[in-house]
Amino acid sequence: MQLSFNKTSGRRRRAPATLGELRLGEQGVLDRLDLPEGDARRLMELGFLPGNTVFAACCAPGGDPRVFRVDGSEVALRADTASRIALRTDSAAK
């Protein structure tokens, strides 16, 4: 009888570069919003400011939109919007 196990390769997962890459339960520090001015302004009013920590909270059954927690609020964002919000990737973000 042969048993097989799912072994990890020892490689670490690279840090998410955008909000859309965060997995459920992960967090990241906002770096910048690459969005049209009106959209960026509205998200900044909701707490999406550079330097704030964002948590990936949950998602709809189909995976889109996803809910993120930031500054005491929960905000649902579509995948295309979340992919245009950059996270810090340096060691200072940890």
N, C-alpha and C positions, 0 to 999 in steps of 0.2 A: 504494500500500500504506500502511495506517495502522497505526501502532504505538501501543499504549496501555500506560501504566505506572500502577501502583498508587501514587499520590502520597499522602503524608501531608498532612493538612490544616494541620499546624503547631501544632495543639492538643496539649497534653501530657495524658497520661492522668492522671486524678486519683488520688491516693494511696489504696490500699485501706483501707477503714474496718474490715473484719473479716478474720479469718484465712481465712474461706471465699473472700474476694475475691483473695487472693494467687494469682498465676500461678506455674506451675512455674519454679523458679529464683529467684524473688523472695524478699525477706526483709522482715520488719517487726518493730517493737518492741511487745511486749505492753503493753496499757494496763489492761484489766480483763476479768474473766470473768463474764458475765451468765448464770450457770448455777445450778442448785440447789446448796445448800451441799455435799452429799456429792460431787457430780460435780466441783465446783470444787476441793474439797480434794484429791481424787485427782489431778486434773491438776496442781495445784500441787506435789504430791509428786513428780510426774514432771518438773518443771522449768518448767511454765507459770506463771511468776511475773511480775508487772508489772515492766517494765524489761528483761526478757530478750529476746534476739533470736531470732526463729523463722524458719526457712527452709522453703519449700514444696518438698519433695523429689520426690515422685512420687505417682501415683494408680493405683487399680485400673483394669482395662480399661474398665469402665463409668463411671469417673469418681468413684465413691464406694465406699469411703472413700479419703481422701487421707492421705499420709504427710508429717509435718512433723518437722523436726529442731530440737531445743531442748535446750540444756544437755548435749550429748553423747549424747542419746538420740533414737531415731526412734519416733514415736508415730502410729498410724493413727487418724484421727478421721472420723466421719461428717459429711456436709455440714451437717446441722442443728446439730450441736455446734460446728463450726468457725465457723458464721455468728453464734454468740453469744459469740465471743471477740473483743473489740475491740482494735484496734491504734492506736497513737499516730499522729495525722495532722499534727502540727505539724512544723516544720522541725528541731526537736531530735532527731527520730527518724532523721534521715538521717546 
